[in-house]
Amino acid sequence: MHEAADKKLPVIINPAAFTHYSYAIRDAVELVKSPVIEVHLSNPLAREEFRHTSVISGVANGTIGGFGPNSYVLALIALKALLA
């Protein structure tokens, strides 16, 4: 994340369980000034209630989830649009 911030690189991140409680990752994502897309294979809102809160989504450009591996494909499409 720090390299992406230093080099102004776009990021697609799947923070997995860190989504819900890692303020260290949130702070690192916040340093990135290029687009950041948060990705989840499953839909966190369709799972247990504690998974409904993401500390990352507030500093990401967007969140994509629930489409299995296609979530990454959708994130690439979104990233391309953000960079255009």
Rosetta blueprint (number, residue, H / E / L):
1 M L
2 H H
3 E H
4 A H
5 A H
6 D H
7 K H
8 K L
9 L L
10 P L
11 V E
12 I E
13 I E
14 N L
15 P L
16 A H
17 A H
18 F H
19 T H
20 H H
21 Y L
22 S L
23 Y H
24 A H
25 I H
26 R H
27 D H
28 A H
29 V H
30 E H
31 L H
32 V L
33 K L
34 S L
35 P L
36 V E
37 I E
38 E E
39 V E
40 H E
41 L L
42 S L
43 N L
44 P H
45 L H
46 A H
47 R L
48 E L
49 E H
50 F H
51 R H
52 H H
53 T L
54 S L
55 V L
56 I L
57 S H
58 G H
59 V H
60 A L
61 N L
62 G E
63 T E
64 I E
65 G E
66 G L
67 F L
68 G L
69 P L
70 N H
71 S H
72 Y H
73 V H
74 L H
75 A H
76 L H
77 I H
78 A H
79 L H
80 K H
81 A H
82 L H
83 L H
84 A L
